[in-house]
Amino acid sequence: MQSYPSYLLENAVAQLAKLPGIGRKSALRLALFLLKQDKEMVDDFAKALMMLKSEVKYCECCKNISDSDICSICSDESRDKSTVCVVETIKELMLVEQTGQYRGLYHVLGGVVSPMEGVHPADLEIESLIKRVAEGGVKEVILALSTTMEGDTTAFYIARKLAAFPEVSITTIARGVAIGDELQYADELTLGKSIINRIPYKN
């Protein structure tokens, strides 16, 4: 166990080490870096994080993060509002956007069904998706979920719920994304082609 010359430094390292992908060595390096910066820089850094947590909003329509009640994608009149791409998290939404191959809207579930981890359909934004479809105007729902067991289970559940709307086409990304892969690790070219070459979803 590493000893620290200051409890304040040890506490800062402990907090930074809670971030994903940051071990205690990396946390120590970050803490020492921040310690060397001027107070204004550190204050701005801390303020940005506090504002992110307290002021960021979630789009009332698609659940994307936003500075306003409706995100910039949903409020963009040039987008195809008849197509909704269902993604697991905001990270995947950003990844699909970076491909430049999709001009419809999105719906962020907030995760995938995973009973082993205590995540059930009611914990996700599935009912809000069904409500969007029920309100009309949606012609296609693209299930752009990871090709893992959890992703496939979530897609199957959503497809069953959407069966009540036979006029809505349900598609899924082409298997350019390998089976068992998480969408966030797909490169932009592969993901872009998978979106373009999407295929009808089959239970």
N, CA and C atoms as a LAMMPS dump frame, in Angstrom:
ITEM: TIMESTEP
0
ITEM: NUMBER OF ATOMS
609
ITEM: BOX BOUNDS ff ff ff
-5.0000000000000000e+02 5.0000000000000000e+02
-5.0000000000000000e+02 5.0000000000000000e+02
-5.0000000000000000e+02 5.0000000000000000e+02
ITEM: ATOMS id mol type element x y z
1 1 1 N 0.849 -1.199 0
2 1 2 C 0 0 0
3 1 3 C 0.883 1.246 0
4 2 1 N 0.697 2.113 -0.979
5 2 2 C 1.512 3.312 -1.079
6 2 3 C 1.143 4.308 0.005
7 3 1 N 2.172 4.907 0.606
8 3 2 C 1.93 5.935 1.613
9 3 3 C 2.002 7.301 0.949
10 4 1 N 1.161 8.222 1.415
11 4 2 C 1.104 9.559 0.837
12 4 3 C 1.564 10.577 1.876
13 5 1 N 2.239 11.628 1.423
14 5 2 C 2.707 12.643 2.371
15 5 3 C 1.584 13.538 2.888
16 6 1 N 0.404 13.431 2.262
17 6 2 C -0.714 14.283 2.647
18 6 3 C -2.017 13.502 2.519
19 7 1 N -2.869 13.653 3.513
20 7 2 C -4.187 13.021 3.439
21 7 3 C -5.005 13.629 2.304
22 8 1 N -4.834 14.933 2.069
23 8 2 C -5.578 15.611 1.009
24 8 3 C -5.203 15.04 -0.357
25 9 1 N -3.917 14.755 -0.546
26 9 2 C -3.479 14.139 -1.796
27 9 3 C -4.045 12.734 -1.909
28 10 1 N -3.993 11.985 -0.842
29 10 2 C -4.518 10.613 -0.843
30 10 3 C -6.006 10.604 -1.16
31 11 1 N -6.745 11.563 -0.602
32 11 2 C -8.178 11.646 -0.841
33 11 3 C -8.466 11.991 -2.308
34 12 1 N -7.674 12.923 -2.867
35 12 2 C -7.852 13.302 -4.269
36 12 3 C -7.571 12.113 -5.185
37 13 1 N -6.533 11.356 -4.88
38 13 2 C -6.193 10.168 -5.662
39 13 3 C -7.324 9.143 -5.586
40 14 1 N -7.867 8.957 -4.404
41 14 2 C -8.948 7.991 -4.207
42 14 3 C -10.174 8.371 -5.049
43 15 1 N -10.477 9.667 -5.12
44 15 2 C -11.631 10.117 -5.904
45 15 3 C -11.381 9.963 -7.404
46 16 1 N -10.193 10.336 -7.855
47 16 2 C -9.863 10.232 -9.279
48 16 3 C -9.814 8.774 -9.728
49 17 1 N -9.404 7.89 -8.827
50 17 2 C -9.304 6.467 -9.155
51 17 3 C -10.665 5.821 -9.344
52 18 1 N -11.728 6.523 -8.963
53 18 2 C -13.082 6.004 -9.165
54 18 3 C -13.527 6.146 -10.615
55 19 1 N -12.801 6.947 -11.4
56 19 2 C -13.152 7.14 -12.803
57 19 3 C -12.811 5.885 -13.598
58 20 1 N -13.624 5.541 -14.596
59 20 2 C -13.361 4.327 -15.386
60 20 3 C -12.031 4.42 -16.126
61 21 1 N -11.265 3.35 -16.055
62 21 2 C -9.992 3.293 -16.762
63 21 3 C -8.853 4.006 -16.057
64 22 1 N -9.108 4.534 -14.875
65 22 2 C -8.065 5.249 -14.125
66 22 3 C -7.657 4.436 -12.898
67 23 1 N -6.434 3.931 -12.901
68 23 2 C -5.904 3.224 -11.741
69 23 3 C -5.288 4.213 -10.771
70 24 1 N -4.783 3.725 -9.668
71 24 2 C -4.237 4.628 -8.649
72 24 3 C -2.976 5.347 -9.127
73 25 1 N -2.181 4.696 -9.974
74 25 2 C -0.972 5.359 -10.488
75 25 3 C -1.349 6.527 -11.39
76 26 1 N -2.32 6.293 -12.274
77 26 2 C -2.788 7.365 -13.156
78 26 3 C -3.467 8.466 -12.343
79 27 1 N -4.212 8.063 -11.317
80 27 2 C -4.894 9.037 -10.46
81 27 3 C -3.876 9.916 -9.732
82 28 1 N -2.794 9.32 -9.281
83 28 2 C -1.742 10.086 -8.603
84 28 3 C -1.112 11.078 -9.569
85 29 1 N -0.854 10.629 -10.798
86 29 2 C -0.258 11.516 -11.805
87 29 3 C -1.185 12.693 -12.09
88 30 1 N -2.486 12.442 -12.192
89 30 2 C -3.451 13.512 -12.44
90 30 3 C -3.533 14.472 -11.25
91 31 1 N -3.534 13.91 -10.05
92 31 2 C -3.617 14.743 -8.842
93 31 3 C -2.408 15.662 -8.727
94 32 1 N -1.237 15.119 -8.992
95 32 2 C -0.01 15.931 -8.92
96 32 3 C 0.011 16.98 -10.025
97 33 1 N -0.528 16.636 -11.192
98 33 2 C -0.612 17.62 -12.277
99 33 3 C -1.507 18.786 -11.862
100 34 1 N -2.692 18.458 -11.319
101 34 2 C -3.614 19.507 -10.889
102 34 3 C -3.025 20.358 -9.776
103 35 1 N -2.259 19.722 -8.921
104 35 2 C -1.642 20.433 -7.797
105 35 3 C -0.657 21.492 -8.282
106 36 1 N -0.043 21.255 -9.423
107 36 2 C 0.953 22.194 -9.965
108 36 3 C 0.324 23.337 -10.755
109 37 1 N -0.964 23.195 -11.103
110 37 2 C -1.609 24.234 -11.887
111 37 3 C -2.029 25.411 -11
112 38 1 N -2.273 26.571 -11.662
113 38 2 C -2.711 27.725 -10.863
114 38 3 C -4.154 27.517 -10.416
115 39 1 N -4.551 28.244 -9.399
116 39 2 C -5.858 28.057 -8.77
117 39 3 C -6.998 28.299 -9.759
118 40 1 N -6.843 29.259 -10.656
119 40 2 C -7.9 29.572 -11.606
120 40 3 C -8.207 28.387 -12.515
121 41 1 N -7.16 27.699 -12.973
122 41 2 C -7.35 26.55 -13.851
123 41 3 C -8.095 25.437 -13.132
124 42 1 N -7.692 25.163 -11.895
125 42 2 C -8.333 24.104 -11.115
126 42 3 C -9.773 24.478 -10.771
127 43 1 N -9.999 25.756 -10.463
128 43 2 C -11.363 26.216 -10.184
129 43 3 C -12.266 26.031 -11.409
130 44 1 N -11.74 26.377 -12.6
131 44 2 C -12.506 26.211 -13.839
132 44 3 C -12.808 24.738 -14.094
133 45 1 N -11.824 23.885 -13.814
134 45 2 C -11.978 22.442 -13.999
135 45 3 C -13.079 21.91 -13.082
136 46 1 N -13.012 22.292 -11.814
137 46 2 C -14.007 21.837 -10.839
138 46 3 C -15.389 22.406 -11.16
139 47 1 N -15.446 23.661 -11.606
140 47 2 C -16.715 24.3 -11.94
141 47 3 C -17.379 23.611 -13.126
142 48 1 N -16.565 23.223 -14.122
143 48 2 C -17.107 22.546 -15.305
144 48 3 C -17.759 21.227 -14.919
145 49 1 N -17.138 20.496 -14.01
146 49 2 C -17.689 19.22 -13.564
147 49 3 C -18.968 19.42 -12.758
148 50 1 N -18.969 20.423 -11.893
149 50 2 C -20.15 20.696 -11.087
150 50 3 C -21.323 21.136 -11.974
151 51 1 N -21.045 21.961 -12.978
152 51 2 C -22.093 22.414 -13.891
153 51 3 C -22.615 21.255 -14.729
154 52 1 N -21.697 20.369 -15.13
155 52 2 C -22.104 19.193 -15.902
156 52 3 C -23.125 18.372 -15.127
157 53 1 N -22.846 18.176 -13.849
158 53 2 C -23.72 17.357 -13.023
159 53 3 C -25.026 18.045 -12.669
160 54 1 N -24.984 19.335 -12.401
161 54 2 C -26.168 20.031 -11.89
162 54 3 C -27.035 20.663 -12.976
163 55 1 N -26.456 20.968 -14.155
164 55 2 C -27.204 21.734 -15.141
165 55 3 C -27.504 20.999 -16.441
166 56 1 N -26.818 19.895 -16.705
167 56 2 C -27.097 19.182 -17.95
168 56 3 C -28.508 18.614 -17.914
169 57 1 N -29.164 18.598 -19.059
170 57 2 C -30.527 18.09 -19.147
171 57 3 C -30.558 16.867 -20.053
172 58 1 N -31.667 16.153 -19.994
173 58 2 C -31.88 15.022 -20.885
174 58 3 C -33.073 15.354 -21.771
175 59 1 N -32.876 15.223 -23.065
176 59 2 C -33.898 15.565 -24.043
177 59 3 C -35.218 14.869 -23.712
178 60 1 N -36.289 15.623 -23.696
179 60 2 C -37.6 15.07 -23.372
180 60 3 C -38.079 14.07 -24.421
181 61 1 N -37.516 14.156 -25.605
182 61 2 C -37.936 13.279 -26.692
183 61 3 C -37.077 12.019 -26.787
184 62 1 N -35.755 12.183 -26.915
185 62 2 C -34.881 11.025 -27.193
186 62 3 C -33.988 10.604 -26.033
187 63 1 N -33.929 11.411 -24.963
188 63 2 C -33.123 11.128 -23.768
189 63 3 C -31.626 11.367 -23.979
190 64 1 N -31.265 12.063 -25.049
191 64 2 C -29.887 12.482 -25.262
192 64 3 C -29.568 13.601 -24.267
193 65 1 N -28.295 13.793 -23.939
194 65 2 C -27.943 14.912 -23.074
195 65 3 C -28.077 16.198 -23.872
196 66 1 N -28.447 17.271 -23.186
197 66 2 C -28.745 18.515 -23.885
198 66 3 C -28.617 19.696 -22.921
199 67 1 N -28.46 20.87 -23.516
200 67 2 C -28.459 22.097 -22.714
201 67 3 C -29.868 22.662 -22.589
202 68 1 N -30.812 22.088 -23.338
203 68 2 C -32.203 22.55 -23.3
204 68 3 C -33.132 21.345 -23.211
205 69 1 N -34.422 21.607 -23.098
206 69 2 C -35.385 20.519 -22.92
207 69 3 C -35.43 19.584 -24.128
208 70 1 N -35.22 20.123 -25.325
209 70 2 C -35.178 19.33 -26.547
210 70 3 C -33.779 19.471 -27.141
211 71 1 N -33.131 18.366 -27.44
212 71 2 C -31.741 18.414 -27.918
213 71 3 C -31.651 18.984 -29.336
214 72 1 N -30.443 19.302 -29.759
215 72 2 C -30.219 19.923 -31.059
216 72 3 C -30.574 18.985 -32.214
217 73 1 N -30.48 17.677 -32.002
218 73 2 C -30.814 16.724 -33.06
219 73 3 C -32.323 16.67 -33.258
220 74 1 N -33.068 16.53 -32.173
221 74 2 C -34.528 16.456 -32.264
222 74 3 C -35.15 17.749 -32.78
223 75 1 N -34.498 18.873 -32.52
224 75 2 C -35.043 20.164 -32.948
225 75 3 C -34.58 20.565 -34.344
226 76 1 N -33.723 19.752 -34.955
227 76 2 C -33.212 20.025 -36.294
228 76 3 C -34.256 19.62 -37.335
229 77 1 N -34.824 20.606 -38.01
230 77 2 C -35.9 20.347 -38.971
231 77 3 C -35.428 19.585 -40.206
232 78 1 N -34.115 19.537 -40.421
233 78 2 C -33.597 18.834 -41.594
234 78 3 C -33.467 17.328 -41.365
235 79 1 N -33.675 16.882 -40.116
236 79 2 C -33.558 15.458 -39.828
237 79 3 C -34.824 14.715 -40.248
238 80 1 N -34.648 13.435 -40.585
239 80 2 C -35.77 12.584 -40.957
240 80 3 C -36.477 12.101 -39.692
241 81 1 N -37.602 12.695 -39.375
242 81 2 C -38.3 12.391 -38.124
243 81 3 C -39.102 11.093 -38.185
244 82 1 N -39.128 10.455 -39.355
245 82 2 C -39.858 9.198 -39.477
246 82 3 C -38.989 7.986 -39.129
247 83 1 N -37.692 8.228 -38.908
248 83 2 C -36.763 7.142 -38.593
249 83 3 C -36.141 7.371 -37.219
250 84 1 N -36.193 6.351 -36.37
251 84 2 C -35.634 6.443 -35.021
252 84 3 C -34.605 5.335 -34.829
253 85 1 N -33.398 5.73 -34.511
254 85 2 C -32.311 4.78 -34.257
255 85 3 C -32.181 4.571 -32.753
256 86 1 N -32.399 3.344 -32.306
257 86 2 C -32.351 3.022 -30.881
258 86 3 C -30.935 2.602 -30.498
259 87 1 N -30.349 3.324 -29.546
260 87 2 C -28.989 3.023 -29.093
261 87 3 C -28.983 2.789 -27.59
262 88 1 N -27.909 2.146 -27.149
263 88 2 C -27.802 1.787 -25.736
264 88 3 C -27.54 3.007 -24.854
265 89 1 N -26.518 3.797 -25.205
266 89 2 C -26.145 4.953 -24.397
267 89 3 C -25.826 6.142 -25.292
268 90 1 N -25.582 7.272 -24.661
269 90 2 C -25.22 8.491 -25.383
270 90 3 C -23.914 8.287 -26.135
271 91 1 N -23.036 7.458 -25.609
272 91 2 C -21.754 7.185 -26.269
273 91 3 C -21.977 6.603 -27.662
274 92 1 N -22.934 5.657 -27.783
275 92 2 C -23.225 5.06 -29.087
276 92 3 C -23.91 6.068 -30.015
277 93 1 N -24.753 6.941 -29.459
278 93 2 C -25.371 7.991 -30.267
279 93 3 C -24.291 8.859 -30.898
280 94 1 N -23.318 9.269 -30.115
281 94 2 C -22.232 10.102 -30.619
282 94 3 C -21.427 9.364 -31.681
283 95 1 N -21.254 8.063 -31.492
284 95 2 C -20.496 7.26 -32.441
285 95 3 C -21.214 7.175 -33.784
286 96 1 N -22.527 6.947 -33.752
287 96 2 C -23.302 6.893 -34.992
288 96 3 C -23.277 8.247 -35.69
289 97 1 N -23.404 9.331 -34.928
290 97 2 C -23.367 10.671 -35.513
291 97 3 C -22.044 10.933 -36.217
292 98 1 N -20.956 10.448 -35.644
293 98 2 C -19.631 10.675 -36.226
294 98 3 C -19.461 10.002 -37.584
295 99 1 N -20.273 8.997 -37.868
296 99 2 C -20.164 8.326 -39.16
297 99 3 C -20.655 9.231 -40.287
298 100 1 N -21.557 10.17 -39.967
299 100 2 C -22.114 11.056 -40.972
300 100 3 C -23.047 10.353 -41.943
301 101 1 N -23.44 9.117 -41.62
302 101 2 C -24.247 8.312 -42.533
303 101 3 C -25.721 8.244 -42.151
304 102 1 N -26.083 8.889 -41.052
305 102 2 C -27.457 8.769 -40.558
306 102 3 C -28.033 10.148 -40.298
307 103 1 N -29.247 10.406 -40.803
308 103 2 C -29.862 11.717 -40.664
309 103 3 C -31.246 11.648 -40.02
310 104 1 N -31.532 10.546 -39.323
311 104 2 C -32.804 10.437 -38.626
312 104 3 C -32.672 10.896 -37.183
313 105 1 N -33.604 10.46 -36.353
314 105 2 C -33.582 10.777 -34.926
315 105 3 C -33.076 9.572 -34.132
316 106 1 N -32.962 9.742 -32.827
317 106 2 C -32.44 8.689 -31.956
318 106 3 C -33.387 8.434 -30.785
319 107 1 N -33.109 7.334 -30.098
320 107 2 C -33.731 7.085 -28.798
321 107 3 C -32.698 6.356 -27.947
322 108 1 N -32.325 6.973 -26.825
323 108 2 C -31.299 6.425 -25.941
324 108 3 C -31.952 5.615 -24.824
325 109 1 N -31.647 4.326 -24.775
326 109 2 C -32.266 3.451 -23.774
327 109 3 C -31.697 3.65 -22.377
328 110 1 N -30.419 3.978 -22.307
329 110 2 C -29.782 4.098 -21.002
330 110 3 C -29.186 2.786 -20.517
331 111 1 N -29.014 1.823 -21.431
332 111 2 C -28.443 0.525 -21.075
333 111 3 C -29.121 -0.591 -21.854
334 112 1 N -28.846 -1.809 -21.453
335 112 2 C -29.483 -2.983 -22.057
336 112 3 C -29.999 -3.887 -20.943
337 113 1 N -30.938 -4.728 -21.297
338 113 2 C -31.509 -5.662 -20.325
339 113 3 C -30.432 -6.649 -19.893
340 114 1 N -30.209 -6.734 -18.586
341 114 2 C -29.189 -7.641 -18.057
342 114 3 C -29.607 -8.095 -16.66
343 115 1 N -30.421 -9.155 -16.571
344 115 2 C -30.897 -9.64 -15.269
345 115 3 C -29.761 -9.955 -14.298
346 116 1 N -28.626 -10.41 -14.836
347 116 2 C -27.479 -10.741 -13.98
348 116 3 C -26.969 -9.513 -13.235
349 117 1 N -27.137 -8.335 -13.858
350 117 2 C -26.698 -7.091 -13.239
351 117 3 C -27.871 -6.301 -12.664
352 118 1 N -29.033 -6.933 -12.64
353 118 2 C -30.205 -6.293 -12.052
354 118 3 C -30.845 -5.229 -12.922
355 119 1 N -30.581 -5.269 -14.235
356 119 2 C -31.17 -4.294 -15.153
357 119 3 C -32.326 -4.955 -15.902
358 120 1 N -33.527 -4.466 -15.676
359 120 2 C -34.731 -5.03 -16.276
360 120 3 C -35.346 -4.023 -17.257
361 121 1 N -36.244 -4.462 -18.132
362 121 2 C -36.846 -3.554 -19.106
363 121 3 C -37.413 -2.27 -18.501
364 122 1 N -38.011 -2.394 -17.324
365 122 2 C -38.613 -1.215 -16.675
366 122 3 C -37.562 -0.188 -16.264
367 123 1 N -36.293 -0.605 -16.171
368 123 2 C -35.214 0.308 -15.784
369 123 3 C -34.715 1.133 -16.96
370 124 1 N -35.13 0.783 -18.159
371 124 2 C -34.654 1.441 -19.365
372 124 3 C -35.741 2.326 -19.982
373 125 1 N -35.355 3.111 -20.986
374 125 2 C -36.292 4.021 -21.651
375 125 3 C -37.018 3.31 -22.792
376 126 1 N -37.578 2.151 -22.493
377 126 2 C -38.292 1.387 -23.516
378 126 3 C -39.733 1.861 -23.647
379 127 1 N -40.398 2.069 -22.541
380 127 2 C -41.788 2.519 -22.598
381 127 3 C -41.907 3.885 -23.26
382 128 1 N -40.914 4.756 -23.042
383 128 2 C -40.945 6.072 -23.692
384 128 3 C -40.76 5.928 -25.205
385 129 1 N -40.015 4.912 -25.629
386 129 2 C -39.865 4.625 -27.06
387 129 3 C -41.196 4.165 -27.644
388 130 1 N -41.851 3.255 -26.966
389 130 2 C -43.142 2.747 -27.432
390 130 3 C -44.149 3.89 -27.511
391 131 1 N -44.107 4.792 -26.562
392 131 2 C -45.01 5.948 -26.56
393 131 3 C -44.747 6.831 -27.764
394 132 1 N -43.464 7.038 -28.098
395 132 2 C -43.118 7.854 -29.277
396 132 3 C -43.719 7.244 -30.539
397 133 1 N -43.574 5.934 -30.665
398 133 2 C -44.08 5.247 -31.845
399 133 3 C -45.606 5.338 -31.89
400 134 1 N -46.233 5.163 -30.733
401 134 2 C -47.696 5.193 -30.655
402 134 3 C -48.265 6.552 -31.034
403 135 1 N -47.486 7.6 -30.831
404 135 2 C -47.943 8.951 -31.153
405 135 3 C -48.001 9.195 -32.661
406 136 1 N -47.386 8.3 -33.427
407 136 2 C -47.458 8.396 -34.879
408 136 3 C -46.29 9.135 -35.502
409 137 1 N -46.129 8.946 -36.798
410 137 2 C -45.073 9.65 -37.52
411 137 3 C -43.814 8.842 -37.723
412 138 1 N -43.625 7.798 -36.919
413 138 2 C -42.43 6.951 -37.03
414 138 3 C -42.722 5.808 -38.002
415 139 1 N -41.891 5.69 -39.031
416 139 2 C -42.067 4.638 -40.03
417 139 3 C -41.04 3.506 -39.88
418 140 1 N -39.904 3.835 -39.288
419 140 2 C -38.859 2.817 -39.128
420 140 3 C -38.153 2.984 -37.795
421 141 1 N -37.921 1.864 -37.106
422 141 2 C -37.129 1.846 -35.878
423 141 3 C -35.911 0.97 -36.143
424 142 1 N -34.73 1.572 -36.023
425 142 2 C -33.477 0.844 -36.235
426 142 3 C -32.932 0.412 -34.874
427 143 1 N -32.739 -0.872 -34.678
428 143 2 C -32.19 -1.383 -33.423
429 143 3 C -30.67 -1.472 -33.568
430 144 1 N -29.994 -0.392 -33.19
431 144 2 C -28.535 -0.319 -33.295
432 144 3 C -27.915 -0.649 -31.941
433 145 1 N -28.073 -1.896 -31.533
434 145 2 C -27.587 -2.336 -30.222
435 145 3 C -26.408 -3.281 -30.396
436 146 1 N -25.627 -3.417 -29.349
437 146 2 C -24.479 -4.313 -29.379
438 146 3 C -24.927 -5.738 -29.684
439 147 1 N -24.086 -6.463 -30.407
440 147 2 C -24.446 -7.834 -30.784
441 147 3 C -24.032 -8.831 -29.703
442 148 1 N -24.267 -8.455 -28.462
443 148 2 C -24.006 -9.319 -27.315
444 148 3 C -25.319 -9.991 -26.919
445 149 1 N -25.252 -10.919 -25.988
446 149 2 C -26.469 -11.582 -25.51
447 149 3 C -27.433 -10.56 -24.914
448 150 1 N -26.889 -9.596 -24.156
449 150 2 C -27.738 -8.574 -23.545
450 150 3 C -28.368 -7.666 -24.605
451 151 1 N -27.563 -7.312 -25.619
452 151 2 C -28.079 -6.474 -26.692
453 151 3 C -29.164 -7.174 -27.481
454 152 1 N -28.932 -8.466 -27.775
455 152 2 C -29.929 -9.245 -28.522
456 152 3 C -31.208 -9.435 -27.713
457 153 1 N -31.06 -9.633 -26.408
458 153 2 C -32.233 -9.789 -25.537
459 153 3 C -33.06 -8.509 -25.528
460 154 1 N -32.375 -7.369 -25.461
461 154 2 C -33.055 -6.073 -25.458
462 154 3 C -33.764 -5.837 -26.783
463 155 1 N -33.087 -6.166 -27.886
464 155 2 C -33.685 -5.991 -29.215
465 155 3 C -34.931 -6.859 -29.357
466 156 1 N -34.853 -8.086 -28.887
467 156 2 C -35.989 -9.007 -28.962
468 156 3 C -37.171 -8.458 -28.173
469 157 1 N -36.906 -7.938 -26.975
470 157 2 C -37.975 -7.394 -26.134
471 157 3 C -38.636 -6.194 -26.81
472 158 1 N -37.823 -5.295 -27.369
473 158 2 C -38.361 -4.111 -28.032
474 158 3 C -39.18 -4.506 -29.257
475 159 1 N -38.658 -5.462 -30.03
476 159 2 C -39.367 -5.916 -31.231
477 159 3 C -40.734 -6.488 -30.877
478 160 1 N -40.803 -7.214 -29.781
479 160 2 C -42.081 -7.786 -29.338
480 160 3 C -43.059 -6.668 -28.984
481 161 1 N -42.565 -5.626 -28.336
482 161 2 C -43.427 -4.499 -27.961
483 161 3 C -43.892 -3.724 -29.196
484 162 1 N -43.012 -3.623 -30.193
485 162 2 C -43.34 -2.866 -31.403
486 162 3 C -44.212 -3.655 -32.371
487 163 1 N -44.407 -4.936 -32.085
488 163 2 C -45.261 -5.767 -32.949
489 163 3 C -46.692 -5.239 -32.986
490 164 1 N -47.042 -4.425 -32.002
491 164 2 C -48.383 -3.833 -31.95
492 164 3 C -48.561 -2.739 -33.004
493 165 1 N -47.462 -2.4 -33.702
494 165 2 C -47.511 -1.355 -34.718
495 165 3 C -46.99 -1.928 -36.045
496 166 1 N -47.815 -2.735 -36.722
497 166 2 C -47.376 -3.412 -37.945
498 166 3 C -46.969 -2.463 -39.07
499 167 1 N -47.39 -1.218 -38.979
500 167 2 C -47.04 -0.246 -40.012
501 167 3 C -45.607 0.267 -39.859
502 168 1 N -44.999 -0.039 -38.74
503 168 2 C -43.628 0.418 -38.464
504 168 3 C -42.63 -0.686 -38.821
505 169 1 N -41.665 -0.33 -39.647
506 169 2 C -40.619 -1.278 -40.041
507 169 3 C -39.556 -1.349 -38.948
508 170 1 N -39.173 -2.56 -38.576
509 170 2 C -38.126 -2.752 -37.559
510 170 3 C -36.902 -3.318 -38.259
511 171 1 N -35.798 -2.586 -38.186
512 171 2 C -34.568 -3.036 -38.817
513 171 3 C -33.45 -3.11 -37.786
514 172 1 N -32.354 -3.732 -38.169
515 172 2 C -31.185 -3.828 -37.289
516 172 3 C -29.944 -3.579 -38.125
517 173 1 N -28.89 -3.156 -37.479
518 173 2 C -27.655 -2.882 -38.21
519 173 3 C -27.117 -4.169 -38.816
520 174 1 N -26.503 -4.058 -39.982
521 174 2 C -25.924 -5.215 -40.654
522 174 3 C -24.805 -5.782 -39.803
523 175 1 N -24.494 -7.05 -39.99
524 175 2 C -23.509 -7.701 -39.149
525 175 3 C -22.06 -7.405 -39.525
526 176 1 N -21.849 -6.178 -40.038
527 176 2 C -20.474 -5.722 -40.191
528 176 3 C -19.854 -5.577 -38.813
529 177 1 N -20.727 -5.365 -37.819
530 177 2 C -20.302 -5.39 -36.425
531 177 3 C -20.352 -6.841 -35.986
532 178 1 N -19.206 -7.391 -35.63
533 178 2 C -19.115 -8.817 -35.344
534 178 3 C -20.001 -9.222 -34.174
535 179 1 N -20.529 -10.438 -34.256
536 179 2 C -21.364 -10.968 -33.18
537 179 3 C -20.558 -11.023 -31.89
538 180 1 N -21.143 -10.532 -30.838
539 180 2 C -20.465 -10.507 -29.54
540 180 3 C -19.759 -9.196 -29.261
541 181 1 N -19.745 -8.283 -30.26
542 181 2 C -19.056 -7.008 -30.089
543 181 3 C -19.98 -5.96 -29.489
544 182 1 N -19.384 -5.038 -28.732
545 182 2 C -20.114 -3.881 -28.242
546 182 3 C -19.971 -2.776 -29.268
547 183 1 N -21.047 -2.048 -29.516
548 183 2 C -21.081 -1.049 -30.569
549 183 3 C -20.022 0.027 -30.374
550 184 1 N -19.727 0.364 -29.113
551 184 2 C -18.81 1.465 -28.845
552 184 3 C -17.399 1.186 -29.34
553 185 1 N -17.075 -0.091 -29.625
554 185 2 C -15.732 -0.427 -30.074
555 185 3 C -15.635 -0.574 -31.586
556 186 1 N -16.738 -0.355 -32.301
557 186 2 C -16.722 -0.449 -33.764
558 186 3 C -16.107 0.823 -34.344
559 187 1 N -15.333 0.676 -35.426
560 187 2 C -14.777 1.864 -36.063
561 187 3 C -15.871 2.553 -36.872
562 188 1 N -15.655 3.837 -37.194
563 188 2 C -16.684 4.648 -37.832
564 188 3 C -17.081 4.105 -39.203
565 189 1 N -16.102 3.638 -39.983
566 189 2 C -16.402 3.132 -41.325
567 189 3 C -17.283 1.898 -41.256
568 190 1 N -16.924 0.958 -40.366
569 190 2 C -17.716 -0.266 -40.213
570 190 3 C -19.119 0.045 -39.738
571 191 1 N -19.219 0.923 -38.739
572 191 2 C -20.53 1.268 -38.194
573 191 3 C -21.37 2.007 -39.225
574 192 1 N -20.734 2.904 -39.975
575 192 2 C -21.454 3.651 -40.989
576 192 3 C -22.058 2.731 -42.041
577 193 1 N -21.275 1.747 -42.494
578 193 2 C -21.77 0.79 -43.472
579 193 3 C -22.865 -0.093 -42.876
580 194 1 N -22.737 -0.41 -41.589
581 194 2 C -23.743 -1.239 -40.919
582 194 3 C -25.082 -0.523 -40.829
583 195 1 N -25.031 0.803 -40.654
584 195 2 C -26.258 1.597 -40.604
585 195 3 C -26.895 1.66 -41.991
586 196 1 N -26.072 1.949 -43.01
587 196 2 C -26.575 2.069 -44.384
588 196 3 C -27.177 0.747 -44.862
589 197 1 N -26.488 -0.35 -44.564
590 197 2 C -26.907 -1.666 -45.051
591 197 3 C -27.77 -2.414 -44.044
592 198 1 N -28.512 -1.668 -43.224
593 198 2 C -29.355 -2.297 -42.208
594 198 3 C -30.364 -3.238 -42.857
595 199 1 N -30.765 -4.238 -42.096
596 199 2 C -31.633 -5.294 -42.611
597 199 3 C -32.873 -5.441 -41.721
598 200 1 N -33.949 -6.037 -42.245
599 200 2 C -35.14 -6.24 -41.403
600 200 3 C -34.8 -7.075 -40.183
601 201 1 N -35.373 -6.711 -39.046
602 201 2 C -35.125 -7.444 -37.816
603 201 3 C -35.977 -8.705 -37.815
604 202 1 N -35.361 -9.829 -37.449
605 202 2 C -36.08 -11.092 -37.356
606 202 3 C -35.95 -11.624 -35.947
607 203 1 N -37.079 -11.946 -35.308
608 203 2 C -37.067 -12.516 -33.951
609 203 3 C -36.417 -13.892 -33.949
